[in-house]
Amino acid sequence: MGEKLDMEEKRPDESGSKFYVIVLTMFATIGGLLFGYDTGIISGSMLLIRDDFQLSEIWQSAIVSSTIGAAAVFSLIAGVLVDKIGRKKVIMMASFIFTAGAILMAVSPVDKKEILLIGRLIVGAGIGFASMSVPVYVAEAAPSHIRGSLVTVNQLFITVGILLSSIIAGAFSTDKENGWRYMLGIAGVPSVIQFFGFFFLPESPRWLVGQGRVDEARKALKKIRGLDNVDREMSEIEKSVEETKEQNKYNMLQCFVLMVKTQPVRRALVLGCTLQLFQQLCGINTVIYYSGSILRVSGFPSSLAIWLSCIPFTVNFLCTFIGIYAVEKAGRRVLTLLSFIGIIIALIVLGAGFQLSEKNSPPISLRLDNSSTCHTKYDSCNSCIKDENCGFCWQEGMESTAGWCLHVYKDHPERYAMPEGNTTHYNESLCNATNYDTEKYNWANDFCPTDYSWMAVLGLALFVIAFAPGLGPNPWTINSEIYPLWARGTGTSLATCVNWIGNLIVSFTFLLLLKTITTYGTFYLFCGISFLGMSILFFILPETKNKTLEEVEELFMSKEYKAKREEEQKKKYQYDNSGYVDSSKM
C-alpha cells in the first residue's frame, strides 16, 4: 500500500514537472530554430542580395561562409564559457548577439557589402554559442526518462527554422528592393523572445553544483522537477560532478594526446570525425544554402525558385521524424549506409538533369548584325549567360526556344536590350526585368530555359529524403556513444570542429566549382565523395544499437588491446571461490 501511495503521489508532480521542462525546452531550442533559420534564409535572400550588392562569386561565397566560419570558432569558445559562466548566460548571450547581427544585416546599405559581411559574422557567433550551449542545457535540465526526446527537439527545431526560412523568403521575394532586409531582419524577433524568456528560467542545476552553489542548485532543481524532495537526484548530481572533476583533470590538449595513445579511443575518434566530415562533403549544405540558386540555374525564375525551395526543406522536416523512429529500430549502421545509397542516387539525378540541360541548351539562332558582341560571340544560351556582360532573351510561343544573346546594361542592371524586327534598334521596354513574365518575352542572365527543370526538384527532394533520417542525425548520435566518459567532451568537440570545417569547405567552394567544373560536374564530384565515404564507413562503422557504453567501447578494441587489458586485470584482481577480489585490498 505504501509503495502504491507513493506512486500515486508522484504522478501529478511528474506531470507538472514534464510540462515545465517542456516549456524550458521550447525556449531553449529557439536557439536551434534560429540556427536553422539563418542557415536556410541565405538561400532565398542571396538571389536578391546578389543583384542589389552586385556580388561576385567570391563575395557570394564569403557572405554565406562567413557565418559558418564564425560559428566554428565561437562554438569552441562557447565550450569554455558554458563551464565558466554557465549555460543560461551563454544562451542569453547567443540571443543578444543574434539580434544585433540580424538588425545590422537588415540595415546594411547596398554600397557597403562589408557591413553585410560583418552582420553575417556576428550572426555566426550567435549560432556558435547556441549550437554548443542549447543541447547541454536541455540535457542537464531534462529528466532521464525523456532526456533523449527533449534533446532531439533541438534538431527538430533546426529543420523547422530551415522550413520557416523558405516560407518567409517566398513571402518577401516579390519585394526586389527591401525583401532581403525583411528576410534577414525578422530573425531578430524570436531571439528577443528567447532572451527575455530566459530571465524566468533557472540555471542548470548540474553547473550550479559544479560551482559549489548547492543551495541554488537545489532550488533550481525543485523548480524544474516540481518536487519539494529532490534529495536523491541532488545526491546523484553531486556524485556525478565529483567524478567528472576527477576524470576531467586534463586540459583539452592533454586529453587529445591521451586519446591518440589509447587504441580503442583513437579508432572511435577517427570514426567520429569521418562521419562528421562526410556528412558535410556529401553536399548537404549546397541544398540548404544554395537550393534557390540551384533551382534558378536549372531554369526557374527567382520568384518561383524561392518558393520551390520549400519542397526540399519540407521533406527535410518531415523525414527527421523517420530518423527519430528508425534509429532504434533499424540501427545506426544500416540507416547510415542506406542513407548514403539514397544520397548517391539523388546526386546522380541532379547531375544528369543539369548535364541534359546543358547539352540541350537553346541555340542563339536569332542574330543581329555586329553592333553587339554578345549576339555574335556565342552560339547557345549556356555559353551566353556565362558572360557576365550578356543575357539570354527569348520569345514565348516560338516553335523552338531560340533567342537572342544581348548586352546587360551595367549602369542600369534592371534594363536589358531587345531587338525589334530585323533591325539593330534596341527596344528596352520589351525584354527587361519588369516585363519578365509578359506573354511575349523572357529574360535570363543566370539560367537557361530547359525541359529538365523537374529533375532538379526531384533530385533535391530525393537528397533530403535520404539524408534526413540517416546521415543527418546519426553522426551526432554515434559521436555521443563511442567515447568513454573521460574523452567524451574532447572527442565530441573535435568531431564537431571537423563538421564545421567540412561545412565551410563545401559552402565556400560550391559557386567556384559550378564555374570551373560545371554544375553537373560539381554534383558528380559530390557523388564520388559520397561513394568514397560509404565505402570507408562500410568497413569501420560498427552497430551500436542496444549496447551499453562499455560494450560500445569494446567494439573498438583490437585483439591485442583486449589481451593486454585482460592481463592487466589479472594482475589487479585474483580469483577465489567468492568471485573477483581486488588484490590490492588483501
LUMKE-411710 format. One record per residue (C-alpha): y negated, x, z negated; residue in one letter. Coordinates in steps of 0.1 Angstrom, whole numbers, plus 5000, padded with zeros to 4 digits. Each point is the difference from the previous one (the first is absolute). Example, Ala and Ser with C-alpha at 12.3 -4.5 7.8 and 13.67 -1.06 7.14 Angstrom:
% LUMKE-411710
504551234922A496650145007S
% end
This chain:
% LUMKE-411710
500050005000M497750284991G500550175034E499549675018K496849934981L498650355008D500749955037M498349665000E497050144983E499750285026K500149785030R496449874998P498750344992D501850165029E498649735023S496550064987G500550385003S501249975036K496949795009F497750254985Y501750305016V500049835034I496249944997V499750374990L502150105031T497949785023M496850174989F501550355002A501649955034T496649915015I500050385004G503049975023G498349725019L496950225005L502350285010F501649795027G496749835011Y498150325006D502950185018T500449695022G496449895006I499250335019I502449885028S497849705009G496650144990S500550325020M499949815033L496449904991L499050324981I501050215029R497649835024D497149974975D500250364989F501250135034Q502850204983L502150265017S503750034994E499450274974I497549784981W502349705002Q502850204986S497750144973A498849654989I503649894997V501550314985S497250094975S501149714977T503650135001I499050364992G497849884971A502849784987A502450305000A497650224980V498949734976F503549874993S500850354986L496849994980I501049654987A503350154989G498150214975V497449744991L502549724991V501350234973D496650124989K497849694999I502549725003G501549775027R497549724995K496950235004K501450155032V500649665015I496549894991M498750335016M501949915031A498449665002S496550144995F500550285026I501549755025F497149764996T497550295006A501850115031G500249655014A496349954996I499150345015L502249935031M498549655004A496450135001V500750315022S497450045028P501650025034V498250335007D501450164969K503850025004K500150264972E499049734975I502949785011L502350314996L498850054965I500649644992G503650035013R500450314978L498849814969I502349715007V502950255004G499250134965A500349654987G503349955018I501350334986G499249904964F501549655005A503250115018S500950234970M498749804970S501049635008V503850055001P499950204968V497949754982Y502149705011V503350184992A498950094965E498749654992A502949805015A503149894979P503050205011S501949695014H497349935026I498550355004R501550065034G498849675014S496550044987L499650365013V501249875034T497149765000V497750295007N501850085032Q499949635009L496349994994F499550295023I501649805028T497849704990V497050225003G501050125035I500649655011L496749884985L498250285018S501349885034S498949644994I496550114989I499750245029A500949715024G497449774983A497250255004F501150155034S497649785020T497050154982D499650315020K496950124982E500949964963N503649895000G501350344989W497550004971R501549684986Y503550135005M499450324980L497649864974G502049694990I502550234983A497550054972G500549644988V503650034986P499250354985S497149854981V502349724987I502550274989Q497450214983F498749724978F503449854994G501250334985F497449974972F502349744985F503350185006L501650244975P500750375006E503750105004S501750014966P502050305010R496950205009W498449904967L503050124980V499950325019G496450054989Q501049934964G498249664999R503049814987V498049714984D498249935033E503450035018A501549754977R497149765005K500250045038A503849945000L499749684979K497449875025K502250085030I503349874985R498549704982G502050104969L498950094964D503050214994N500250295025V501450264975D503250065020R498350065033E497350214984M502850224985S501550045034E496750095016I499350264973E503450155004K499650015038S496650164998V501350264976E502950085024E497650025029T497750244982K503050234994E501349975036Q496750045017N499050324983K499750175034Y497049975022N500449885036M500450355014L502650104974Q501949685005C500050055038F501550354996V502749874977L500849715024M500450265029V502350214978K502249704989T502449925028Q500449624998P496349954993V499150225030R502249795022R498549684986A496550135007L500950095036V501449655005L496949834983G497550205021C502149955032T500049624995L496349994995Q499250235029L502149805026F498649674986Q496750115014Q501150205030L501849705015C496549885008G499649704976I496350074994N499349985038T500949644995V497849954970I497050215010Y500149955038Y501849685007S496849855015G499550305022S503650005011I499849645010L496650065017R501550295020V503049785009S497749765018G498549764975F496249954995P498550124967S499649654986S503649905008L501450344989A498549964966I501649664995W503450125014L500150284975S500649724974C503549975015I501550334988P498149984967F501449664993T503550125009V499550304977N499149774971F502949765005L502650275005C499050174968T501849724982F503250085020I499850364986G499549884964I503249795004Y502150235021A499450334982V502549904972E502449825024K500450235030A499050324982G497350275006R502050215024R501149735023V496649825000L498250335008T502250105029L500049655015L496250014997S499950325020F502149845028I497749705002G496950235001I501550215028I500749685021I496449884993A498550335011L502050005032I498749655008V496450114993L500450325021G501749815029A497349745000G497250255002F501950205026Q500549705022L496449904996S498850355011E502450025030K498849655011N496350064994S497849785022P498750205031P496450075009I500249845034S496549845000L497850305008R496350055006L498350295018D499450344984N497049894979S502150004968S502650274991T502149764979C501249785028H500650295024T501750244975K502949794987Y502849795016D501349794971S498649834969C501950244977N498350305014S496749825001C499849914963I500950354989K496650115012D497549904973E497349955026N502149745019C501549664995G502249755019F498749675013C502149745016W499749645012Q502249734986E502149805025G500650285025M503550035014E500350354986S498250144970T498050255020A496450084991G497150244998W499650324980C496449984990L497550214981H499249934963V496349994991Y499750254972K496549894990D501249644997H503850014993P500149625000E499050005037R502450085029Y499750015038A501549755024M500049995038P498749705018E501849945033G500450315022N496750164990T499350284976T497749784980H500949984963Y499749664984N500150064962E500249634992S503549965015L502250254983C498750084965N500949954964A498349664998T501949865030N503450164990Y501849664997D498349835029T502249855028E499050265026K500050354986Y501650214972N499050344988W501950274981A499250374992N502950074977D502949795013F501549875032C501249655008P503849994999T503049775001D501750204972Y497649924971S502749794983W502150324995M497350144977A500149694978V503850004999L500250374993G497549984971L501849704985A503450175003L498650314984F498849834969V503249774998I502050324999A497650204978F499049754972A503549944984P501350365002G497950315008L496949834984G501149954964P503150224997N498450354999P498149884969W503049844985T502350295006I497450254987N499849814967S503850044996E501050355011I498150234975Y501050074964P497449894974L498450344996W499450035038A499249645008R496250034999G499850325019T502649915025G498449665007T496550165003S501250265025L501849745021A496949784999T497950295012C502450065029V499649635009N496250025001W500250335020I502349835026G497749705000N497050225007L501850195028I500949685018V496749824996S497950305010F502150105031T500849665014F497049965022L500250365012L503749955008L499149695021L497650205020K502250315005T503549875004I499349645010T500549694979T503749965009Y500650374995G498649964964T502449724991F502950195016Y499050294978L500149784969F503449875012C501450365001G498650084966I501549684986S503450095015F499750354984L499249854966G502949755002M502450295009S498950214971I500149724975L503449895012F501450334985F497850044969I499349644988L502649874974P500349654988E498349954966T500749624997K501549894967N500150354986K498550124967T497350285002L502650244986E502449915028E497350035026V499350364987E503750085005E499849905037L497850305007F502250254982M502150255020S503550084989K498950344988E497249854979Y502449744985K502550274991A497350214984K498749704980R503449914988E500650364989E496749994980E501049684984Q503450154990K498150284983K497849764981K502749754991Y503550034988Q502649735000Y502049864971D502049684995N496949814991S498150095032G497450245011Y498250164971V496950225003D501450354991S496550114989S500349774970K503450124988M
% end
